[in-house]
Amino acid sequence: MKKYITGLLIALLSLTTLAGTVSSQQVSEYGPAKGSLLIVGGGMGENYGIPQKFIELAGGPTANFVIVPTAGGDKNPDGSIIVYQEEDVIRPWIKRGLKNVKMLHTTDPKVANKEEFVKPLREANAVWFNGGRQWHLVDAYAGTLAQKEFYKVLERGGVIGGSSAGATIQGQYLVRGAVAGAQIVMPPEPEHQSGFAFLRKSAIDQHINTRNRWDDLISVIKKYPDLLGIGISENTAIIVHGDRFEVIGAYKVAVHDNTYAYEPWEKPYYILSAGDVYNMRTRRTEKRGLGATQRPAHSPEDPTSD
């Protein structure tokens, strides 16, 4: 009888451990189970503390940062080759107080597969993707060792951030990934339809206020109803922890939720403001904020970015 009870206790303990393992694997359906994402709809939101929040999430200015400018492409409008100088790429971040920051860039996936290339990522607490065209990021890093190391930054509890193209690349479906131009919402080429899926089951658009893109995700969600569409305004960001995100910054976020029962006269999305907290798994707003309290600084749009 004693052996039976002991065996039963061991079995129950094993089941509890297994349940805990399964539970931990199911902690997050959308965002990373560990770490966090900072997804900016264009610009940097300097007046709203968005870069400072990124630094805070990484562990402060003494953490290890990697800046990826690759979305900017390899050619200028006049056809000349772009040469990325590390001192130019990291200068804005040094001005924000960072002590350990490096550039990571290549357009060659063979280089992105090399151990020497990914070495900065192995030590990184934070990765930032600059704006440009998101398909450049796909062509350079998709399926490479570098992409695997991006995920490992999150697994260590780090943060991944980005603005404009650096926002859209974080979704699962790659909005505006067409080589022909950012005006094409759904890319025709299969190799440019998938982002890096740091935020799973999502399609992310940006510049929705300055470029009047409020309705542009409607077609995406109609074709892929299992996705959650997230359109983010300029100088506005969402901070993702697990299945929740909080809106910070200047303006609004449009949530394209195919499960919501909209009235016939309504647009098929709803609007969140600064301070709002949204649960992507339950598709519910859990907290209402007070909105932005500062006016955004004026800055010209970058016509080369998505």
GUFI-652228 format. One record per residue (C-alpha): residue number from 1; residue in one letter; x, z, y. Coordinates in steps of 0.2 Angstrom, whole numbers, plus 5000, padded with zeros to 4 digits. Example, Ala and Ser with C-alpha at 12.3 -4.5 7.8 and 13.67 -1.06 7.14 Angstrom:
GUFI-652228
SITE    nr   rest     xx     zz     yy
SITE     1      A   5062   5039   4978
SITE     2      S   5068   5036   4995
END
This chain:
GUFI-652228
SITE    nr   rest     xx     zz     yy
SITE     1      M   5000   5000   5000
SITE     2      K   5014   5004   5012
SITE     3      K   5023   4988   5008
SITE     4      Y   5006   4979   5012
SITE     5      I   5004   4987   5028
SITE     6      T   5022   4984   5033
SITE     7      G   5020   4966   5028
SITE     8      L   5004   4965   5038
SITE     9      L   5012   4972   5054
SITE    10      I   5026   4959   5052
SITE    11      A   5014   4945   5051
SITE    12      L   5004   4951   5066
SITE    13      L   5020   4953   5076
SITE    14      S   5025   4935   5071
SITE    15      L   5008   4929   5076
SITE    16      T   5009   4938   5093
SITE    17      T   5026   4931   5096
SITE    18      L   5020   4913   5091
SITE    19      A   5005   4916   5103
SITE    20      G   5016   4921   5117
SITE    21      T   5027   4906   5114
SITE    22      V   5012   4894   5114
SITE    23      S   5005   4903   5130
SITE    24      S   5022   4901   5139
SITE    25      Q   5022   4883   5135
SITE    26      Q   5005   4881   5142
SITE    27      V   5008   4891   5158
SITE    28      S   5008   4876   5168
SITE    29      E   4998   4860   5166
SITE    30      Y   5004   4851   5182
SITE    31      G   5019   4859   5191
SITE    32      P   5035   4865   5183
SITE    33      A   5034   4881   5172
SITE    34      K   5049   4887   5181
SITE    35      G   5056   4883   5198
SITE    36      S   5046   4875   5212
SITE    37      L   5043   4859   5221
SITE    38      L   5042   4856   5240
SITE    39      I   5033   4839   5243
SITE    40      V   5033   4833   5261
SITE    41      G   5022   4819   5268
SITE    42      G   5035   4811   5279
SITE    43      G   5047   4818   5292
SITE    44      M   5054   4835   5290
SITE    45      G   5042   4847   5299
SITE    46      E   5057   4855   5307
SITE    47      N   5045   4864   5320
SITE    48      Y   5035   4871   5305
SITE    49      G   5049   4878   5295
SITE    50      I   5048   4866   5281
SITE    51      P   5067   4863   5278
SITE    52      Q   5069   4882   5280
SITE    53      K   5056   4885   5267
SITE    54      F   5066   4873   5255
SITE    55      I   5082   4883   5259
SITE    56      E   5073   4900   5255
SITE    57      L   5066   4893   5239
SITE    58      A   5083   4888   5233
SITE    59      G   5090   4906   5236
SITE    60      G   5096   4905   5254
SITE    61      P   5110   4895   5263
SITE    62      T   5124   4900   5251
SITE    63      A   5115   4892   5236
SITE    64      N   5121   4875   5229
SITE    65      F   5112   4860   5236
SITE    66      V   5112   4842   5232
SITE    67      I   5105   4828   5243
SITE    68      V   5100   4811   5236
SITE    69      P   5099   4797   5249
SITE    70      T   5097   4783   5236
SITE    71      A   5079   4779   5241
SITE    72      G   5087   4771   5257
SITE    73      G   5093   4757   5246
SITE    74      D   5109   4747   5246
SITE    75      K   5106   4735   5260
SITE    76      N   5102   4735   5279
SITE    77      P   5089   4723   5286
SITE    78      D   5102   4711   5291
SITE    79      G   5109   4710   5273
SITE    80      S   5124   4720   5275
SITE    81      I   5129   4733   5262
SITE    82      I   5124   4751   5266
SITE    83      V   5139   4763   5263
SITE    84      Y   5133   4781   5262
SITE    85      Q   5146   4793   5269
SITE    86      E   5144   4811   5262
SITE    87      E   5147   4819   5279
SITE    88      D   5133   4809   5287
SITE    89      V   5121   4813   5273
SITE    90      I   5124   4831   5273
SITE    91      R   5126   4834   5291
SITE    92      P   5108   4838   5295
SITE    93      W   5108   4851   5281
SITE    94      I   5125   4859   5287
SITE    95      K   5117   4861   5304
SITE    96      R   5103   4871   5296
SITE    97      G   5116   4883   5289
SITE    98      L   5120   4877   5272
SITE    99      K   5137   4882   5265
SITE   100      N   5137   4872   5249
SITE   101      V   5130   4855   5250
SITE   102      K   5135   4839   5241
SITE   103      M   5128   4821   5241
SITE   104      L   5123   4812   5225
SITE   105      H   5121   4793   5225
SITE   106      T   5123   4778   5215
SITE   107      T   5113   4762   5212
SITE   108      D   5120   4760   5195
SITE   109      P   5111   4768   5180
SITE   110      K   5127   4767   5170
SITE   111      V   5136   4778   5183
SITE   112      A   5121   4790   5183
SITE   113      N   5124   4792   5164
SITE   114      K   5141   4799   5167
SITE   115      E   5146   4817   5165
SITE   116      E   5157   4817   5180
SITE   117      F   5143   4810   5191
SITE   118      V   5130   4823   5186
SITE   119      K   5142   4838   5188
SITE   120      P   5135   4843   5205
SITE   121      L   5118   4844   5197
SITE   122      R   5123   4856   5183
SITE   123      E   5128   4869   5197
SITE   124      A   5113   4865   5209
SITE   125      N   5100   4877   5214
SITE   126      A   5091   4863   5224
SITE   127      V   5089   4844   5225
SITE   128      W   5082   4835   5240
SITE   129      F   5077   4817   5239
SITE   130      N   5078   4808   5256
SITE   131      G   5065   4794   5261
SITE   132      G   5066   4776   5259
SITE   133      R   5058   4766   5245
SITE   134      Q   5055   4775   5229
SITE   135      W   5058   4761   5217
SITE   136      H   5077   4762   5222
SITE   137      L   5076   4780   5214
SITE   138      V   5068   4773   5198
SITE   139      D   5081   4759   5196
SITE   140      A   5095   4771   5198
SITE   141      Y   5090   4786   5189
SITE   142      A   5075   4784   5177
SITE   143      G   5080   4787   5159
SITE   144      T   5098   4793   5163
SITE   145      L   5108   4809   5162
SITE   146      A   5105   4812   5180
SITE   147      Q   5086   4812   5178
SITE   148      K   5088   4825   5164
SITE   149      E   5098   4836   5175
SITE   150      F   5085   4835   5189
SITE   151      Y   5073   4843   5176
SITE   152      K   5086   4856   5172
SITE   153      V   5087   4862   5190
SITE   154      L   5069   4867   5189
SITE   155      E   5071   4875   5171
SITE   156      R   5084   4886   5179
SITE   157      G   5072   4891   5192
SITE   158      G   5078   4880   5206
SITE   159      V   5068   4869   5218
SITE   160      I   5066   4850   5220
SITE   161      G   5061   4844   5237
SITE   162      G   5059   4827   5246
SITE   163      S   5050   4818   5260
SITE   164      S   5041   4801   5261
SITE   165      A   5048   4791   5246
SITE   166      G   5056   4808   5241
SITE   167      A   5038   4815   5239
SITE   168      T   5030   4801   5230
SITE   169      I   5044   4800   5217
SITE   170      Q   5039   4818   5211
SITE   171      G   5022   4812   5205
SITE   172      Q   5019   4805   5188
SITE   173      Y   5011   4789   5194
SITE   174      L   5022   4780   5207
SITE   175      V   5011   4775   5222
SITE   176      R   5019   4761   5232
SITE   177      G   5032   4757   5220
SITE   178      A   5031   4739   5221
SITE   179      V   5047   4730   5227
SITE   180      A   5037   4718   5237
SITE   181      G   5032   4731   5250
SITE   182      A   5025   4748   5253
SITE   183      Q   5008   4740   5258
SITE   184      I   5005   4738   5239
SITE   185      V   4997   4754   5233
SITE   186      M   4998   4750   5214
SITE   187      P   5014   4742   5209
SITE   188      P   5012   4726   5198
SITE   189      E   5029   4729   5189
SITE   190      P   5027   4741   5174
SITE   191      E   5045   4748   5177
SITE   192      H   5039   4754   5194
SITE   193      Q   5023   4763   5190
SITE   194      S   5030   4779   5184
SITE   195      G   5038   4792   5195
SITE   196      F   5049   4807   5189
SITE   197      A   5034   4818   5185
SITE   198      F   5040   4834   5192
SITE   199      L   5022   4836   5196
SITE   200      R   5013   4830   5181
SITE   201      K   4996   4821   5180
SITE   202      S   4997   4817   5199
SITE   203      A   4999   4802   5211
SITE   204      I   5006   4807   5227
SITE   205      D   5005   4797   5244
SITE   206      Q   5012   4801   5261
SITE   207      H   5011   4797   5279
SITE   208      I   4992   4797   5277
SITE   209      N   4988   4802   5295
SITE   210      T   5001   4791   5304
SITE   211      R   4998   4776   5294
SITE   212      N   4979   4778   5291
SITE   213      R   4981   4780   5272
SITE   214      W   4967   4792   5269
SITE   215      D   4957   4781   5257
SITE   216      D   4972   4772   5248
SITE   217      L   4972   4783   5233
SITE   218      I   4954   4780   5229
SITE   219      S   4959   4764   5219
SITE   220      V   4972   4773   5210
SITE   221      I   4961   4787   5204
SITE   222      K   4947   4775   5200
SITE   223      K   4959   4766   5188
SITE   224      Y   4967   4782   5181
SITE   225      P   4953   4796   5182
SITE   226      D   4964   4809   5173
SITE   227      L   4976   4810   5188
SITE   228      L   4975   4821   5203
SITE   229      G   4978   4811   5219
SITE   230      I   4987   4820   5233
SITE   231      G   4989   4812   5250
SITE   232      I   5000   4822   5262
SITE   233      S   5001   4820   5281
SITE   234      E   5017   4818   5291
SITE   235      N   5027   4835   5294
SITE   236      T   5015   4843   5281
SITE   237      A   5020   4849   5264
SITE   238      I   5014   4857   5248
SITE   239      I   5024   4870   5239
SITE   240      V   5021   4869   5221
SITE   241      H   5022   4884   5209
SITE   242      G   5015   4881   5192
SITE   243      D   4997   4874   5194
SITE   244      R   4995   4880   5212
SITE   245      F   5001   4873   5228
SITE   246      E   5000   4880   5246
SITE   247      V   4999   4868   5261
SITE   248      I   5011   4871   5275
SITE   249      G   5015   4862   5291
SITE   250      A   5007   4852   5305
SITE   251      Y   4991   4843   5298
SITE   252      K   4981   4839   5282
SITE   253      V   4982   4836   5263
SITE   254      A   4969   4824   5255
SITE   255      V   4964   4829   5237
SITE   256      H   4957   4815   5227
SITE   257      D   4948   4825   5213
SITE   258      N   4938   4814   5201
SITE   259      T   4929   4829   5193
SITE   260      Y   4921   4834   5210
SITE   261      A   4903   4830   5213
SITE   262      Y   4903   4821   5229
SITE   263      E   4888   4817   5239
SITE   264      P   4884   4798   5241
SITE   265      W   4888   4799   5260
SITE   266      E   4905   4808   5257
SITE   267      K   4922   4801   5255
SITE   268      P   4928   4804   5237
SITE   269      Y   4941   4817   5242
SITE   270      Y   4942   4833   5251
SITE   271      I   4954   4840   5264
SITE   272      L   4965   4855   5264
SITE   273      S   4974   4863   5279
SITE   274      A   4989   4874   5282
SITE   275      G   4988   4890   5273
SITE   276      D   4976   4884   5260
SITE   277      V   4980   4887   5241
SITE   278      Y   4974   4875   5228
SITE   279      N   4973   4877   5209
SITE   280      M   4976   4860   5201
SITE   281      R   4971   4866   5184
SITE   282      T   4954   4873   5189
SITE   283      R   4952   4860   5204
SITE   284      R   4947   4874   5216
SITE   285      T   4953   4880   5232
SITE   286      E   4958   4899   5230
SITE   287      K   4962   4903   5247
SITE   288      R   4958   4897   5264
SITE   289      G   4972   4897   5278
SITE   290      L   4970   4897   5297
SITE   291      G   4978   4880   5299
SITE   292      A   4993   4875   5309
SITE   293      T   4997   4884   5325
SITE   294      Q   5010   4873   5333
SITE   295      R   5010   4856   5339
SITE   296      P   5021   4844   5330
SITE   297      A   5037   4837   5338
SITE   298      H   5035   4819   5342
SITE   299      S   5047   4807   5332
SITE   300      P   5046   4788   5329
SITE   301      E   5041   4782   5312
SITE   302      D   5054   4775   5301
SITE   303      P   5048   4757   5296
SITE   304      T   5059   4756   5281
SITE   305      S   5052   4771   5272
SITE   306      D   5036   4772   5262
END
